[in-house]
């Protein structure tokens, strides 16, 4: 039975070189992508991006509309200074009347 032989640097370098060359050969032997398939994939990606942009725009418009509605509601609900003063005075008078 033969014992294990530890490879020296030159043997390891040679093995690495052959492994690298075989990987490059395997990569080079791979056929080029079909132009029709590539165009189809690009069209699908463009359609997907357009749909995402449309959803994003709809979402942003909904947020803007909600903010505008809230601002309009805040303006409609906010009483004038005179109304606020009369409401405050009425609460003060009611509190004083309960205390007596």
Residue, then its C-alpha position, 0 to 999 in steps of 0.5 A: x500500500x502506497x503512503x500519502x505523498x504531500x504535494x510540493x508547491x510546483x505540483x499544487x500550482x500545476x493542479x491549480x493551473x489545470x483546474x483554472x484552465x478546465x473552468x475557463x474551457x467549460x465557460x467558453x464552451x457555453x453557448x451565447x444567449x439567444x438574442x430573441x430570448x434576451x429581448x423577451x427577458x428585457x421586455x418582461x423586465x421593462x413591463x415589470x418596472x413600468x407596473x411597479x412605477x405605476x403602483x408607486x405613483x398611485x400610492x404616492x397620489x393616495x398619500x398626497x390626497x389623504x394629506x390634503x383631505x386631512x389638512x382640509x378637515x383640520x381647517x374646517x374643524x378649527x374654530x375661530x379665535x372668538x369661538x374658541x374664547x367663547x367656548x373657553x369662557x363657557x367651560x369656565x362658567x360651568x366649572x364655577x357653577x359646579x363648584x358652588 
